[in-house]
Amino acid sequence: MKIKKEYIILALVIIALSAYLVMRSSDRTHYQLPDIPQAAAKEISRLQITKGKASIVLNKKDNKWYIAPDEFPADANKVKNMLNAIEKFTLTALVSESKNYNLYDLDEEKKINVKAWQGENLRRDVDLGKTASSFRHTFVRPAGDERVFHARGNFKNNFDFSVDDLRDKLVLALSPADIQLIRVIKDQLTLTFSKNQAPVVVDNTKAEKKSDPAPGAKKSAWQAADGRPVEETAVNQLLNAVSDLRCEKFINDRQKEDFTSPLFTLQLKGAQEYSLSIFAKTADKDTDFPAVSSGSNYPFLLSGSQVDRIMKDPLKIPSTK
């Protein structure tokens, strides 16, 4: 009888523990994730990113993005990453209801607030905190909700930029194959190089003539103004150095017209005309050089290594013999 009583007590304990565990599990998951409206990247027309007292507004015009109020062109790749993060924004779990926002970098000093509009409709308004330890989620707080959630993905860095970070740093873009004339001005010396169509010499002594160019065929060749041939490799190095030229940063307190007497000027002609002028460093301790180009409305800085590649002594462009 005593053994039977002990079995009954044990069974009751097991039932009680099971009920506790079930209730505890139910309590953990008994919440509903907020309904997040859809926001298609291609339909977003305005963004606002706020961190502390700094706020950046970007507007879409003619499928391009500009930074207000100065209408600086924005870096297309960085804006694309923002829009992708906004479109794919998904809450996955409730993290905290304690309002201890500083634990998640969601306090006023560290959080990044992101707003996205489709026309006049606000489609996204959320505070971004730090990345979770797994690096697979970000702590977030949607507008109007005091709770902290996990959002899928590590994307806070996609929005953590200054205005200068977000500006499009492309200051000269051209196709080297399109260029037909190069003019270099340095130390009061002007050198001009042009591309001409030189006839191809056909070697009729070769056994396999099928691979030979047809008589009268021509290939491109560079030559100096006096007719001397110029090594194509040297010319290509110069053109490649400026074909997709991106600056270190822009100069905000001066205009292009404020810069005179360049150390080096490069003028290029193809289907369009291009120009780049490089000026003396503002101070000896500086490592960057001021410059202006036909591809930018604003003066900018080039790194010393960029200038070294571009400002090679034009007299050292070797001639073929």
N, C-alpha and C positions, 0 to 999 in steps of 0.2 A: 504494500500500500504506500509505504514511504517512497519507494522508487517511482511509482506512478505519479505521485504528487510532484516529485522533482522534475519529471518529464513535462508535466503540465506547466510548471513555472518556467522551465527552459523554453517551451514553445511560446509562452506569452512574451518572454523577453525578446525572442527572435522576431515575433510579430511587431512588437513595439519599435525595435531598431529598424526594421524594414519600413515601417510607416514613417519614422523620422527621416530616414534617408530619402524616401520618395518625396516627402514634403519639402525637405531641404533643397533637393534638386529642382522641384517645381518653383520654389521661391526664387531660385537663381535665374530661371529663364522666363519668369512671368513678367515680361515687359514687351513693349512693341516699339520697333525702330521707327523713327520719324519718316514720314513720306517725303522723299526728295524728288522735286519735279525734274523732268528730263530737260536737258540743255544741250542741243546739238551744236557741235563746235562751229559748223559753217553758218549757223544762224545767229551766233553771238556778234553783237555790233559795238559793244562798249565794255570795258573792264576798268575796275578800280581796285588798286592794291594799296592797303594802308598798313603801315608798321609804325607804332608810336605816333609821333606827330607828322610823319612824312606820308604823303598820299600821292600816288601816281595814277593818272587817268589815261587810258588808251582808247582811241576811237578808230573805227574801221571806215575807210573811204575808198571806193573803187577797188575793193578787194585788197587793200593795203592798210597797214596799221600805223598810226601816228601818235606820238606822245604829246598830250596837251600840256600847257597852252601854246607852246612854241611850234607845234606841228613837226617835231623832229621825226624822221622815219624810224620805225622800231625794227629791231632785229627779228626777221621773219621766223627763224627757227625757235627762238625763245618764246615768241607769242604762240607758235604752234604747240609747243610743249604745255603752255598754260591751258590752251583751249582743250587739248586732249585730256588733261587732268580734270578739267571742269566737266567735260562730257562723260568721263568714266567714273566720276565721283560716286562711291557706293559705301554706305555704312554697313558694318559687319557685326558690331557688338557694342553693348553698353559697357563702359569702363568704370564710370564713377558718377555718383550723385552728391558728393560731399562738397562741391564748390571750391575745392582746393586747387584752383586753376594753375597756380605756380608750379605744381608738381608735373604739369604736362606742357609747360611753356605756353599756357593759354591765358596768362595774366596780361594786363594792359601793356606792359613794357615789351614783352617778347612775342606775343601773338601776331600773326599776319591775317588781316581780314581781307577776304576776296569777295567782290561783288561782280556779277556778270549780268548784262542786260541783253535782251532780244528786243530791239526797238525800244519802246517805253516800258517793257515788262521786265521786272527784276526776276531773273531765273535762278540765280545762285547768290547766297549770302551766308558765308561760313567763316569761322575763325580757325586758323590752322596752328597747331602746336608742334611739338617735337615729334620725331620719328620713334616708333616703338622699338624696344630692344631687339625684336626679330628683324627689323628693317623691312618688314613686309606690310606694315600699317603705319598710319599717321593719326595722332590724337587730334580730334576736331570737336568743335562745338557749333552746331547750326544756329543761325539767328532765331531768337525766340525760345530757345531751349537751354535750360541751365545745366543739363547733363553733358558729360564728356563721352565721346564714342570713339571707336576705332573706325577709320576709313581705309579701304583697301588701297595699298600702294605707298610708296615712299616718294612724296611729291612736293614737300614744303619748299625745297630748294628751287623748284621751278618758278617760285614767286618771290624769292628773297633777293630782289635786285634794287639798285638805285637807278635814277634816270639815266646816268651815264652808262651803266651796265646794259640797259635796255636799248640804247641807241644802236642803229645799224652802223657798224664800223667800216662798211665797204665804201672806199673813197675813190676807187678807180677800177673799172671793169672793161675788159676788151679781149678780143680773140687775137692771139699772136699771128695766126695765119692770115688775118685780114689786113695787117699793117703792111704798107707799101713804102713808107718813108719815115726815117728817124732823124730827128735833129737834136743834137746835144749841145748845150751852151754851158760852158764851165771856164772860170778864170778868163773871161773875155774872149774865149776861143769858141768858135762855132764849127761843129763838124756835122756833115749831112751824109746819111747813108740811104740808099734806095735799093729797092728790089727790082731786078729786071729778069726777063725771060731769056736765059742763055741757051743756045742750041746744044743738044746732046750729041757728043761725038760717038759715032757708031763704029765699033771694031768689027770689020768684016772678016777678020782672020779667025774669029771664034768658030768653033765647030757647030755649036748649038746656037743658031741665029734666031730661033723662035723667041728666045728670051730677050733679044736685043730690042731697044726702042726703034720705032719706025724712023726712017730718015726724015729729018726736019722737025722731029719732036723736040720740045723745049722743057727745061726745068728752071725753077726759081733760083736766083743767086743774088747775094748782096754785094754792093760795091760802094766805094767812097765817091765823093763828088768828082775826084780826078780820074775816076775809072778803075782805080785799084780794087781788086776783089777783096772782100772781107770774110773772115772765117765765120761761117754760119753758126757755129756753136756759141761763139761769144755774143752774137746778136740775139740768139734765142734765149740765152741766160738773162740778158737785160729785159727782153720782152716778158719772159716768164716771171721775173721779179715784180712786174707791175700789172700783170694781167688780171689778178684778183687781189688787189692791194687793200689791206685792212689796216686801219690806224690803231694806235694804242689807246688814244682818247681824243676828245675834241677840246679845242681851246674856246672857252665860253666867254671870256672877257675881251675878245678882240674880233675884228672883222677881217675878211680876206684882204680888203683894200689896205689894211694897216701894215701888211707885210710887203716890203720892197727890197731890192738888191739881193736876189737869191744867190746862194752858193752854186746851185745847179738847177738847170731847167731842161726838161725832156719834153719834146714836142713830137707827136706821132700822128700820122695820117693814114687812114684806110677809107672805109665807107664813111667814117666819121673822123673828126679831129679830136685829139686828146692832149692834155698837158699836165705836167707835174712840176712844181717848183719847191725846192728844199732850201731852208734858210739856216743861218747860224744859230747855234744853241743860245738860249736866253742867258744862261750862266755856265761857266766852265764846269761846274760840278754836275750839271744836268747830263742825263744819258740819252734823252730824246731830242729830236730835231723838229722844229715847227715846219709845216708844209701846207701847201694849198694845191688843189687839183681841179680839173674841169668836171670831175665826177662828184664833187661835194660842194654844197653852198657854204660850208663852214671850214675855218682853218682847223688843223689837227696836228697831232704829234706822231712821228714815226720813231721806232726804236733805232738804236745805233746799229744793230745788226741788219735791219731793213735798209738803212741808208748805205751801209757798206756794200750791200749787194747791188744797189741801184747806182750809186755814185762812183763806180769804177772809173779810173782815168780813161777817157775815151781814146787817148793815144795808145793805150795798151791793148785795144782791141786788135788782135793780130791780123795781118794780111796774109793771104795765101800766096804762094809763089809758084 
